[in-house]
Amino acid sequence: MSEPYRRLEIKKYPKKLLSDTPENKFWKRFESIHSKEESGAITSIAGRNDADLIAYSSGLKVQIFKLKKEQLITVKDNYRSTIVSTAFRKDGRVLAVGEETGTVLLHETKKRNIMRTFNKHDKAVHAIAFKQGESHILTGSDDLTVKLYDYGIDSIVKSYERIHTDYIRAVKFVDDNTYLSGGYDSWIHLIDMRAKKPVSLSFEHGSPVEDLDYIGETGRFLSVGGVEVKLWDIRDASSTVASSKSNQKNLTRVRALGSLQRFATTSIDQLLKIYDLNNFEVVHQHKFGAPILSFELAEDAAYFAVGQSDGRIELLRRKVAVSAEGVEEEEKEQDELSMIEKLLKFKDNRVVKDYRYFNRGIYETPSQYEKAFEEPKPKKLKDYELSLIHI
């Protein structure tokens, strides 16, 4: 006697979680406005200035992209050695360029001529920071020194010898008299330029420090090194405020968006990740085609630029509304924080096509993490199943 017919079991896989969360919708509003492949890796990117300029370096060449005109210009393409760092003055009128040989050159961005040449380092200058409101720049080098240089009178104001025991990779001003420096010796030092003993506090990151970013007037700063990003209170070096290890390979850059309570990191594993500063959770991520070596993000999240090891530079800007006359309109929100808060109130109103789901209850909808259990009901056989019965 033949066995009763068994229905053909069709494999069911768990549903994919919804990816169109309000946070993802915000970051997906960015569109590419410039993409170009250079002959060498993108070693540095500079932005965050009032003139809406973005500079990036590749090999012996430095180029500036003007956001307002969407125009690319070459500053210089025949430097004596590889460019490893770039930085803008706040007004965007001066661009500092650090070479692998230790030379720092200051360019006037409008005419692109060289204003000053600074030859006081013996090795590559990977870290440059402008002092706001004064004609001072801070430089950190592989020769284990940090120098404060007055380009107005072409002289060194301060020189800090061997405050690190390994290469210096990041310097950031906290205020007019203090700054942070981070190096491959895994230490971050808070330097007071008024004190006889300059090192006020020392923070141990635990891995070679690649980058730092100070978060406005909050008294906190971010550091990245190895696969870990850490948040510190500048008044307490004993412990971290928060930390995260969500990457498989080394992190390269970090940028904070204090007004939005967000920050971004990039890494060798090709990922750009956006974190919530309050709980250190990843709220969005984007994967690029090659390891990310350099990165810049606007303070108001209007644009970001990504430089990759294969020489590709990607510049993306947030889409703006366009009126009926074709004129671009700015966002109506007073600040970017209110815009994200508005997006977070977004309610997902989807059209329900499954009658069983509809009959379950029109006033309740399960979230993407919930599962609906239904009473077993007799199932009708499909046409192909009826054919299988008679085989």
C-alpha positions in Angstrom: 0.0 0.0 0.0 1.4 3.4 -1.0 2.1 6.0 1.6 -0.1 9.1 1.9 1.0 12.0 -0.1 3.5 14.3 1.6 3.5 18.0 0.7 6.7 19.4 -0.8 8.5 21.3 1.8 9.7 24.7 0.6 12.6 26.2 2.5 11.7 29.3 4.4 14.4 31.8 5.3 14.2 34.5 8.0 13.0 37.8 6.6 15.7 40.5 6.1 15.5 43.3 8.7 14.3 46.5 7.3 17.2 48.7 6.2 15.2 51.9 5.5 15.3 53.1 9.0 15.1 56.9 9.5 18.8 57.1 10.2 19.6 55.2 7.0 17.2 57.4 5.0 19.1 60.5 6.2 22.6 59.2 5.2 21.3 57.7 1.9 20.3 61.2 0.8 23.9 61.9 -0.2 24.7 61.9 -3.9 28.1 61.8 -5.6 29.3 65.1 -7.1 32.9 64.2 -7.8 34.5 60.8 -8.4 38.0 60.4 -9.8 40.8 57.9 -9.9 44.3 59.2 -9.3 47.5 57.5 -10.1 48.4 56.9 -6.4 46.6 56.4 -3.1 44.7 59.4 -1.6 47.0 60.1 1.4 45.1 63.1 2.9 41.9 65.1 2.7 41.3 68.6 4.2 38.0 70.4 4.6 35.9 72.1 7.3 36.5 75.8 6.2 34.2 78.7 5.6 35.0 78.8 1.8 33.6 75.3 1.2 36.8 74.0 -0.2 38.1 70.4 -0.1 41.7 69.6 -0.8 43.2 66.1 -1.3 46.6 64.8 -2.1 47.9 61.9 -4.2 51.6 61.3 -4.7 53.2 64.6 -5.7 49.9 66.4 -6.5 47.4 68.4 -4.4 44.0 69.4 -5.9 41.2 71.6 -4.5 37.5 71.0 -5.2 35.2 74.0 -5.0 31.8 72.8 -3.7 29.9 75.9 -4.7 31.0 75.8 -8.4 31.7 72.0 -8.4 35.1 72.9 -10.0 38.4 71.0 -9.6 41.7 72.9 -9.7 45.3 71.7 -9.3 47.3 73.5 -6.6 50.6 71.9 -7.7 51.6 68.6 -9.2 55.4 68.6 -8.9 56.2 68.6 -5.2 59.7 67.3 -4.3 58.3 64.4 -2.3 55.0 62.6 -1.5 52.4 64.7 0.2 51.2 63.0 3.4 49.1 65.7 5.1 46.9 68.8 4.3 45.0 71.3 6.4 43.0 74.5 5.7 42.8 77.6 7.8 39.3 78.3 9.1 38.6 81.0 6.4 39.8 78.7 3.6 42.4 81.2 2.3 45.5 79.3 3.4 46.3 75.7 2.7 49.1 73.9 4.6 50.8 70.9 2.9 53.1 68.4 4.6 55.7 66.5 2.7 57.3 63.1 3.4 60.7 64.8 3.7 59.5 67.0 6.6 58.8 70.2 4.6 55.6 72.2 5.2 54.4 74.6 2.6 51.7 77.2 2.9 49.7 78.1 -0.2 47.4 81.0 -0.8 44.3 79.1 -2.1 43.1 81.9 -4.4 46.3 82.4 -6.4 47.8 79.0 -5.4 51.3 80.5 -4.9 53.5 79.5 -2.0 53.5 81.9 0.9 55.9 80.2 3.3 58.2 77.1 3.3 58.9 75.5 6.7 61.9 73.2 6.9 62.3 72.5 10.6 61.3 68.8 10.6 63.7 66.0 9.7 61.0 63.4 8.8 57.5 63.2 7.4 54.9 65.6 8.7 51.6 63.6 9.1 49.7 66.1 11.4 48.9 69.8 10.8 46.5 72.0 12.7 45.8 75.8 12.4 45.3 77.9 15.5 42.1 79.8 15.1 42.4 83.6 15.0 46.2 83.7 14.8 48.9 83.1 12.3 50.1 79.9 14.0 50.2 76.3 12.8 51.0 73.2 14.8 52.9 70.3 13.1 53.6 66.8 14.3 56.3 64.7 12.6 57.9 61.3 12.5 61.0 62.9 14.1 59.0 62.7 17.4 58.6 66.5 17.7 55.7 68.9 17.7 56.4 72.5 16.6 54.3 75.7 16.8 55.2 77.9 13.9 54.3 81.5 13.4 54.0 81.9 9.6 53.4 85.7 9.9 56.9 86.3 11.1 58.4 83.0 9.7 59.7 81.7 13.0 59.2 78.9 15.5 57.3 79.9 18.7 57.5 76.6 20.6 59.2 73.2 20.0 58.4 70.1 21.9 61.0 67.4 21.6 60.3 63.7 22.1 57.0 64.0 23.9 56.2 60.8 22.1 58.4 57.7 21.7 57.1 56.8 18.3 55.7 58.5 15.2 53.2 61.4 15.7 50.1 61.0 13.7 47.6 63.6 15.0 47.5 67.0 16.6 44.3 69.0 17.6 43.9 72.3 19.3 41.6 72.3 22.3 41.8 76.1 22.9 44.4 78.9 22.5 46.8 77.4 25.0 46.3 73.6 24.9 46.4 70.9 22.3 46.2 67.1 22.0 48.8 65.0 20.3 48.6 61.3 19.5 51.2 58.9 18.3 52.1 55.3 17.5 53.4 54.8 21.0 49.6 54.4 21.9 49.6 57.6 24.1 47.6 60.8 23.7 49.1 63.8 25.5 47.3 67.0 26.6 49.9 69.8 26.2 49.7 73.1 28.0 51.9 75.6 26.2 52.0 77.9 29.2 53.4 75.4 31.7 57.1 74.5 32.3 56.1 70.8 32.1 54.0 70.8 29.0 52.3 67.4 29.4 49.3 68.0 31.6 47.6 64.6 31.2 48.3 61.4 29.3 45.7 59.0 27.9 46.6 55.5 27.0 44.6 54.3 23.9 46.1 50.8 23.9 46.9 50.7 20.2 48.9 53.0 17.9 46.8 56.2 17.6 45.9 57.1 14.0 43.6 60.1 14.5 41.9 62.4 17.0 39.0 64.8 17.0 37.9 67.2 19.7 34.1 67.7 20.1 33.5 71.4 20.3 33.1 72.8 23.8 32.0 69.5 25.5 35.4 68.8 27.0 35.5 65.4 25.2 37.5 64.0 22.4 37.6 60.8 20.2 40.6 58.7 19.4 41.0 55.8 16.9 43.8 53.2 16.8 43.8 49.6 16.0 40.2 48.4 15.7 38.9 50.5 18.6 37.4 54.0 18.8 37.3 55.6 22.3 35.6 58.6 23.8 37.5 60.5 26.5 36.8 63.2 29.0 39.7 65.7 28.8 39.7 66.2 32.6 40.0 62.5 33.4 42.7 60.3 32.0 42.0 57.3 34.3 39.2 55.7 32.2 37.3 56.1 28.9 33.8 57.4 28.7 32.9 54.9 26.0 34.5 52.6 23.5 33.6 50.4 20.6 35.3 47.6 18.5 33.0 47.0 15.5 35.7 46.8 12.8 37.8 43.8 11.7 40.7 45.9 10.5 42.5 49.0 11.6 40.6 52.3 11.8 42.2 55.3 9.9 40.1 58.4 10.6 37.4 59.8 12.9 35.3 62.9 12.6 32.7 64.2 15.1 29.4 65.9 14.5 28.8 67.5 17.9 25.5 69.2 17.0 24.1 66.0 15.6 25.4 63.8 18.4 27.0 61.6 15.8 30.5 60.7 14.7 32.0 58.8 11.8 35.0 56.4 11.4 36.7 54.9 8.4 38.9 51.8 8.3 41.1 49.5 6.2 38.1 47.1 5.9 36.6 49.6 3.4 33.8 50.6 5.8 32.5 54.1 6.7 30.5 53.8 9.9 28.2 56.4 11.6 27.8 56.1 15.4 25.4 57.6 17.9 27.6 59.5 20.3 25.2 58.8 23.2 25.2 55.0 23.2 28.1 54.2 20.7 25.9 52.1 18.5 26.4 51.9 14.8 23.4 53.6 13.1 24.6 53.5 9.5 27.4 52.1 7.5 28.6 52.2 3.9 31.2 50.0 2.1 33.5 51.3 -0.5 35.6 49.5 -3.1 39.0 49.7 -1.4 40.7 50.4 2.0 39.9 54.0 3.2 43.1 55.9 4.0 41.7 59.5 4.3 38.3 61.0 5.2 36.6 64.4 5.8 33.1 65.2 7.0 31.5 68.6 7.1 30.6 69.9 10.6 27.0 70.3 9.5 27.0 67.0 7.6 26.5 68.7 4.3 29.1 66.6 2.5 31.8 64.0 3.1 34.9 62.9 1.1 36.5 59.5 1.1 40.0 58.8 -0.2 40.9 55.2 -1.0 44.1 53.2 -1.4 43.5 52.5 -5.1 43.6 56.2 -5.8 39.8 56.8 -6.0 38.4 60.0 -4.4 34.7 60.0 -3.7 32.9 63.3 -2.8 29.3 63.1 -1.8 26.9 65.9 -0.9 23.5 65.8 0.8 20.6 66.4 -1.7 18.8 69.7 -1.4 15.2 70.4 -2.3 14.5 72.0 -5.7 11.6 74.4 -6.3 9.3 74.4 -9.3 11.5 77.1 -10.9 14.5 74.8 -10.6 16.2 76.8 -7.8 17.8 74.9 -5.0 16.3 75.5 -1.6 18.0 75.0 1.7 16.4 72.8 4.4 13.8 74.6 6.5 15.1 73.3 9.8 17.1 75.7 11.9 19.8 73.2 12.6 20.7 69.7 11.5 19.8 68.2 14.9 16.1 69.1 14.4 16.2 67.5 11.0 17.4 64.1 12.3 14.9 64.3 15.2 12.1 64.8 12.6 13.3 61.8 10.7 13.4 59.6 13.8 9.6 60.3 14.2 9.1 58.6 10.8 6.4 55.9 10.8 6.6 53.1 8.3 3.2 53.0 6.6 3.4 50.1 4.2 0.6 48.7 2.1 -0.4 45.3 3.5 -0.9 42.7 0.7 -1.3 39.5 2.8 -4.9 39.0 3.7 -4.0 36.7 6.7 -1.8 39.4 8.1 -4.6 41.9 7.5 -7.1 39.8 9.4 -4.8 39.4 12.3 -5.6 43.0 13.4 -5.8 46.3 11.7 -4.8 48.3 14.7 -1.6 46.5 15.6 1.5 45.9 13.4 4.5 43.9 14.5 7.9 45.5 14.4 10.7 44.1 12.3 12.0 42.1 15.2 8.7 40.5 16.1 7.1 37.3 14.6 3.4 36.7 14.2 2.1 33.3 15.2 -1.2 32.2 13.5 -3.6 29.3 14.1 -3.0 26.4 11.7 -5.4 26.5 8.8 -6.0 23.9 6.1 -3.8 24.6 3.1 -5.0 24.3 -0.4 -2.9 22.3 -2.7 -1.1 24.0 -5.6 -1.5 22.9 -9.2 2.0 21.3 -9.3 1.2 19.5 -6.0 -2.0 18.0 -7.5 0.1 16.7 -10.4 2.6 15.1 -8.0 -0.2 13.2 -6.2 -1.0 11.2 -9.4 2.6 10.2 -10.0 
